[in-house]
Amino acid sequence: MGSVLIVGGGIVGVSVAYHLSRRDGVSVTLFEKGDTLGGETTGKSSLGLRQYGTDETQVRMKRYGKRLYNEFMADSSDMRYEPTEVIHVATTEAGRETIKRTQAGEHPMGSPSECVEGSELRDVLVVPEIREESIESALYRPNGGYFRSPESLVHAFADRAAAAGATIATGTAITDITVRDGQVEGAIADGERHTGTVVCAAGPWNNAVAAMAGVEIPVRQQRLHLLELEPPEPLTRTLPKIRHVETGVTFRGRPNGRVLVYHAEPAEDPYAAADVVDPNDTPGVSESIKCSMLESVETVMPVLSGAEVVHEDVAHTSRTPDGNPIIGWTERPGFTIAALHSRGIQYAPAIGDIVTRQLIDDDPTGYYADVSIGRFDGYADSHGAR
Ligand SMILES: Cc1cc2nc3c(=O)[nH]c(=O)nc-3n(C[C@H](O)[C@H](O)[C@H](O)COP(=O)(O)OP(=O)(O)OC[C@H]3O[C@@H](n4cnc5c(N)ncnc54)[C@H](O)[C@@H]3O)c2cc1C
């Protein structure tokens, strides 16, 4: 295979590095423009795993991820996982319909969820702080959880990759991709020319990096606003993950008693509602968005009114037209893409496996029909899907 150059040291890039470095005869170099790995979207993530999907591919990818994370944790890494429930709550009749549609769309390979009336919520869930009276109905998903720290997660992959011989270059941006006779030759980092196949795992910068190779991808970004709250009084437990379906505001407890809150505008078609954005151009969280996020949290959990906002941030999550990731060969030989429709913590392990099997074994993999860029009209990949 020769050399592979990976652009991006978020969860996706390090998983690709880990999987490739386990194969003989491959020289792997990962370039991360930031000074640390996982400092962008991955570092701001809620880091959650769930066992749901709208098709078999999604559930299978999540299962692959869980198995690998189990393996890492059994191997005495620093990773810590906290199980939790995930609850979607609706406070209107329209929200009740959204919840019914969400449950109806779940693939049967996922864990069973339960729809409950607001008045039944405390029969299935121990969170006394929830104001049951505000809630029309809820979707209760028992089988969730999250990792405590993005650093330990990213290093679980990166350290193993480095031990197997991969070079991990932080503080090093890819500034151009060199193409000769229609084929990628390599990339330029810090003015230096590197030769090899390029794997683009640049998160919200994927469009910009793909453009360096002359490749257009059907990926857009949605802005997410994040707040971290210090509750006025200690809560009775670490809060589960709660999503208010009408507003899209989602929150969950942190083991230190604080509450992470994030928000992306809910949309029937998230891709249509998103845009190609420059992630470097990031206005902060506006006062009006902050107020509406806090209002939504307080509707469900009045004890959080008066909570202090101790941190605020903005992130960008990627969106694809059909809600599945775009993984693998592109129309440009030598240029592979790993772009998401969010859920990167859950999908990154399987993405590393798919990219490795395509590049090393020339195996499209069983996921191909649902993840190849060639599934979209007007896009193709170098191995034939149109
Ligand atoms: C608030 C929030 C909650 C979330 N919750 C969940 C969840 O519960 N479960 C889940 O599965 N997913 C969740 N996600 C989504 C998940 O975090 C992302 O899908 C995932 O982190 C994306 O990883 P990535 O590696 O693609 O991107 P990133 O982590 O952004 O990594 C891309 C990296 O590429 C680097 N880069 C870009 N351009 C260049 C260049 N030219 N040269 C070198 N390096 C470059 C960047 O610096 C960056 O570090 C959440 C996201 C957010 C924001």
The ligand as a MOL file (V3000), in Angstrom:
LIG
                    3D

  0  0  0     0  0            999 V3000
M  V30 BEGIN CTAB
M  V30 COUNTS 53 58 0 0 0
M  V30 BEGIN ATOM
M  V30 1 C -22.3210 19.1110 21.5420 0
M  V30 2 C -22.0690 17.8430 20.7570 0
M  V30 3 C -22.5900 16.6530 21.2140 0
M  V30 4 C -22.3430 15.4800 20.5020 0
M  V30 5 N -22.7850 14.3050 21.0180 0
M  V30 6 C -22.4580 13.1500 20.3990 0
M  V30 7 C -22.7800 11.9100 20.9950 0
M  V30 8 O -23.3450 11.8560 22.0940 0
M  V30 9 N -22.4250 10.7650 20.3310 0
M  V30 10 C -21.7880 10.7920 19.1140 0
M  V30 11 O -21.5130 9.7240 18.5620 0
M  V30 12 N -21.4680 11.9610 18.5310 0
M  V30 13 C -21.7770 13.1300 19.1540 0
M  V30 14 N -21.4260 14.3140 18.5850 0
M  V30 15 C -20.7810 14.2800 17.2690 0
M  V30 16 C -19.3190 13.8870 17.3770 0
M  V30 17 O -18.7110 14.5490 18.4660 0
M  V30 18 C -18.6350 14.2420 16.0770 0
M  V30 19 O -19.3120 13.5430 15.0310 0
M  V30 20 C -17.1540 13.8260 16.0650 0
M  V30 21 O -16.4840 14.3220 17.2080 0
M  V30 22 C -16.5100 14.3500 14.8120 0
M  V30 23 O -15.1810 13.8820 14.8110 0
M  V30 24 P -14.2200 14.2440 13.6040 0
M  V30 25 O -12.9600 13.5480 13.8630 0
M  V30 26 O -14.9280 14.0010 12.3080 0
M  V30 27 O -14.0720 15.8440 13.6810 0
M  V30 28 P -13.1890 16.7480 14.6560 0
M  V30 29 O -13.1990 16.2570 16.0460 0
M  V30 30 O -13.6020 18.1610 14.4120 0
M  V30 31 O -11.7260 16.5230 14.1150 0
M  V30 32 C -11.2940 17.0460 12.8660 0
M  V30 33 C -9.8840 17.5340 13.0720 0
M  V30 34 O -9.3230 17.8970 11.8120 0
M  V30 35 C -8.4090 18.9370 12.0430 0
M  V30 36 N -8.1250 19.6170 10.7710 0
M  V30 37 C -9.0180 20.3010 10.0030 0
M  V30 38 N -8.4050 20.7760 8.9070 0
M  V30 39 C -7.1090 20.3620 8.9740 0
M  V30 40 C -5.9920 20.5540 8.1310 0
M  V30 41 N -6.0640 21.2340 6.9840 0
M  V30 42 N -4.8010 19.9880 8.4950 0
M  V30 43 C -4.6970 19.2780 9.6570 0
M  V30 44 N -5.7480 19.1000 10.5100 0
M  V30 45 C -6.9320 19.6190 10.1580 0
M  V30 46 C -9.1290 19.8130 13.0680 0
M  V30 47 O -8.2370 20.6610 13.7490 0
M  V30 48 C -9.8040 18.7850 13.9440 0
M  V30 49 O -9.0560 18.4970 15.1060 0
M  V30 50 C -21.6180 15.5140 19.2770 0
M  V30 51 C -21.1070 16.7170 18.8120 0
M  V30 52 C -21.3090 17.8800 19.5530 0
M  V30 53 C -20.6840 19.1540 19.0620 0
M  V30 END ATOM
M  V30 BEGIN BOND
M  V30 1 1 1 2
M  V30 2 1 2 3
M  V30 3 2 2 52
M  V30 4 2 3 4
M  V30 5 1 4 5
M  V30 6 1 4 50
M  V30 7 2 5 6
M  V30 8 1 6 7
M  V30 9 1 6 13
M  V30 10 2 7 8
M  V30 11 1 7 9
M  V30 12 1 9 10
M  V30 13 2 10 11
M  V30 14 1 10 12
M  V30 15 2 12 13
M  V30 16 1 13 14
M  V30 17 1 14 15
M  V30 18 1 14 50
M  V30 19 1 15 16
M  V30 20 1 16 17
M  V30 21 1 16 18
M  V30 22 1 18 19
M  V30 23 1 18 20
M  V30 24 1 20 21
M  V30 25 1 20 22
M  V30 26 1 22 23
M  V30 27 1 23 24
M  V30 28 2 24 25
M  V30 29 1 24 26
M  V30 30 1 24 27
M  V30 31 1 27 28
M  V30 32 2 28 29
M  V30 33 1 28 30
M  V30 34 1 28 31
M  V30 35 1 31 32
M  V30 36 1 32 33
M  V30 37 1 33 34
M  V30 38 1 33 48
M  V30 39 1 34 35
M  V30 40 1 35 36
M  V30 41 1 35 46
M  V30 42 1 36 37
M  V30 43 1 36 45
M  V30 44 2 37 38
M  V30 45 1 38 39
M  V30 46 1 39 40
M  V30 47 2 39 45
M  V30 48 1 40 41
M  V30 49 2 40 42
M  V30 50 1 42 43
M  V30 51 2 43 44
M  V30 52 1 44 45
M  V30 53 1 46 47
M  V30 54 1 46 48
M  V30 55 1 48 49
M  V30 56 2 50 51
M  V30 57 1 51 52
M  V30 58 1 52 53
M  V30 END BOND
M  V30 END CTAB
M  END
